Amino acid sequence: MKDTSLPPELCAPDAQLDRLAATARRRVTGPPGARVHWAEWGEGPPLVMLHGAYGGWPHFVRNIEPLMVDHRVLIPDLPGYGLSDMPPEPSIAAIGRGVAGGLDEILGEARYRLVAFSLGGAVTGPLRRLHPGRQSHIALIAPGGLSTPRAPAMRSVRHRTGQDLAEAIRFNLNSIMFADPAAVCPQAMRIQYEGSALARLRVERLVWGPGLGETMPGFDGQLVGIWGDGDPFPPPEDLPHRPDLVRSWGPQARGHLLAGVGHWAQYEAADRVNGILGVLFDREPPDG
């Protein structure tokens, strides 16, 4: 039921969001107290997508439909977010164990493709340890797990209501997610609000590791790293060199720095990112 106490820009009907929510196949993995909720669409090679902090599958709202044409898209609510239970301890490793266990239930020992955004990028580290050799293709979009991120200005949304809440959501999207203020729209505001409202795990309390610098070098599958040049989280002196870092990890690795794009690259530059993903998935996986 629509919450009539919210400003309309935080709860407006959205054809794309509502269609994906209505058509998702839902499943739950893990034991009581450690449940992980999953949404899936499409058929084909399994493609796992890991969302960012304070988010869920809507972080990929502009990517799911192109990818589900020829993939079985699987997106968990990471432990501590959405409908999933909290991890047993606040660590990237614990989140990774919850996701890996769920994938074992769903896929057995099958290989899978992986797209990981922000916090989901950090979760790729433990997945590489827990599922060695099982990722045939990896796309890292503005991934965490490389270095201590900067802390751009944010406004807490707790205890805010009405237009004060809406303005805090708008401020945060402009500060941490987008390079272009025109990217802020009712769909993005609704996604940001709903993800924040369901989140219980605070990023600042997380124990990080194993990092991508430990787990990605030597990866022999198909790999791409994507950043926007307006991403506020990496140190500014490091950001231009992030694509080269990814290229150093494996013989098939490629890297992209997208001009005029912020942290949430797969939303703000959806067509460009979807094109990069299409090229990645058209490349032959290594034998495994």
N, C-alpha and C positions, 0 to 999 in steps of 0.2 A: 504494500500500500504506500502511496506517495506521502511523504512527510510534509504536511502543509505548513509546518513551522519553519521550514528552511527557505532561504531565498531561492527564487526559481532557477537561478543559474547553477545551483548545486544539486538540483533534482529534476531538471527538465528531461522529459522523454527524449531518447536519442535512438534513432532507427538502427544504427550500426551496433551500439552497445546492447540494446534490447534484443536484437535479432541473435547476436552471438550468445547472450545469456540464455535465451529460450531454446537454442539448438544444441547447446553443450551437452555432452554425455558426462555424467558425474559418477565418480567413484571415490572410495575412501580406503586408504591403506594404513597399516600399522595397528598396534594393539591399543586398547583403551588407555587414554592419557597421553598417547603419542600418535594420534591420528593425523594423517596428512590427507587433505581434500584435493582432488584433481578435477580438472575440466579437460575434455578432449573433443576434437573435431576431425573429420576427414578420415581417409584411409590411405595406406601406403607405408613407406619407410617411417619408423618412429622418429619424430622430431620433438625433443624436449626443450621447453622454453622456460627460463628462470627469470622471474621478475625482480624489480628493485625493491629497496626498503619502502615501507609504508604503501605497498602496492599489491597487485594481484594480476590475474590474466589481462585486465584492461590495459596494463602497460604495453600490451602488444595488440591493441584493438585495431590498428591500421595495418597489421602484418598477418594476422591469423587467416583471413579469408584468401589472400593470394597463396599462402603456404599450404592451406588445407586442401587445395586442388589436387596435390600429388603427395601429401604427407598425412600421416596420423599425428596430429599435433596434440601433445600432452603438456599441460601446464599445471604444476602444483601451486597451491597456496603454501609458500615456504613456512616452515614451523615458526609460530609467533605472529603470523599474518593471516588475514582473511579468516577462513573458517577452521584452519588447522590449529592443533594444540600447540602450546608452548614447547620449545625444545627442553630436554632435561637440564641443560645448563646453557647460559647465553654465550654460545660460541659458534663460529662458522663451521667448525668440525661437527658439532652436534646437529646443526641444520643439514649439513651434507649427509650425515648418517641417516636422517629421516628421509631425505629425498632418495638416497641410494637404496634404502630398504623398500621404499614404495616402488621404485623402478624394478627391483628384483621381483616383487609381487606381480607387477603388470606385464613385464617383458621377459621374465626369466633371465637367461644369460645373453639375450639378443643384443646386438650392437645398436647404437642410436646416434642421431645427429643432435647437436646441442647449440642453442642460441641463448646467451646469458647476458643480462643487462645489469649494470651497476652492482648492487649487492649480490645478484645472481652470478655475476662474474667471479666474485670472491668464492662462492659456493662451488665453482668449477674446480678449485684447488683440491678440496677433499674428494670430489667425484673422480678426479684423475687418480687419486690414490686408491679409492675403494673399488673403482671399475677400470683397472688398467687395460688399455687396448680396446675398450668398448665404444669409445667415441670415434666415429669415422670422420666427422666434420664438426668443427667448432667455430662459432662466430661469437666474439666478445665485443659487446657494445658498451663503451664507457665503463669498463669493468672495474670493480673494486678489487682489492687483493694485490695491488702492486706497490703501494706506498701509503703512508699516512695521508689521508685526504685533507685538503683545506676545509675550513668550516665557513661557507658563505652565509650571509645574513639570512636568518629564518625567523618567522613569527610563530609562536606556539598557537595551536588552534584549540587547545583545551580551554574549556569554560567560556569560549566565545560563542555568540549567537547572532542571528540575523545578518545584517550587512557587515557588521564587524568581523564575523566569521568569513563571509565571502571575500572581504578585502584582504584578510590574512591569507586565504587560499590563493588569491590572485598575486599577492606579493611573493609568496613562496614559489609559485610557478615561474615568475619573472626572475627571481633571484637564483634559483637552483636548477631549473629544468630547461628554460628556453633562452635562446639568444635574441629572438625577435618577439617583442611584445605582442605583435599581431597573432602569434601562435596561441595565445591565451583565448580560449573559447569555452562556451558552456560545456562541451563534451570533456575537455581537459579539466575544467574545474570540478565537474562531477566525479571524474576518475580520481582526482587528487583528494577530494573530500571523502569519498567512500573508502578509499584505501587507508587514509589516516584514521577514519572512525573505527575501523576494524583492527587496526594494528595494536599489538600489546608489547612487542619486543622493541626496545629502544636501541638504536644503532650504537649510541655512545657507550652502552654497557657491554658490547660484544667483545669477546676475545677472538682475535683474528688468526688466520693461518690454518693449514699450510697455504702459503701465498702462491700466486701464479709464477713468480720468479723461481720458485722451487719446483713446481710441478709441470710447467709447460715446456721448458727447454728440451729439445729432442723429440717433440711430438711429430710423428711421421704422417699424420692424417692431413686433411684439408683444413686450413686455418685462416681466419681473417680477423683482424682487429679494426674497430671503427670508433672514431671519436669525432665530436664536433669541435671546431676551433674556438668555440665560446663556452666550452665545458668549464664550470667554475671550480671543480673539485681537484683536478691534478695541479701540482705546482706549475705555475706558468712557464718556468724555464724548462720543465720536463715535457709538457704537452706536445710541442712540435716533434719530439723524438719518440713518442709512444708508437707510431706505426713502424718505425725502424726496429724498435725493441721486439715487436711481434714478429717481424720478418726474421729476426735472429734466432727464433725458437725452432724453426723447422724448414725443411727444403721446400715445402708447399705453401709457406705462410705468406700472407699479404696484409698490408695495412693501409688504412684510409684516414685522412683528416679532412672532414667536410667543412667547407667554408660557410660561415653565417649560421652555424648550428650549435645548439647548446648540449646539455647533458642527455636529455631524452631524445636522442637522435632518431630512433626508429619511429617516433611520432612526428617530430618537427620536420624531418626530411624523409617521410615514409617512402616516397617513390624512389629516392636515391638508395635508401637502405634496402628496400625490397629488391631492387636491381642487383645490388651487391650480393645479397643472399641467394638470388637466383643463379648468379654466376658460380658462387661457392658450391651450391648443391648440384650443379651440372657437372662438376669436376668429379672424376672417378675416385672412389675411396681406395685406400690401400688395402691390400689383401689382409684378411684377418680371420 
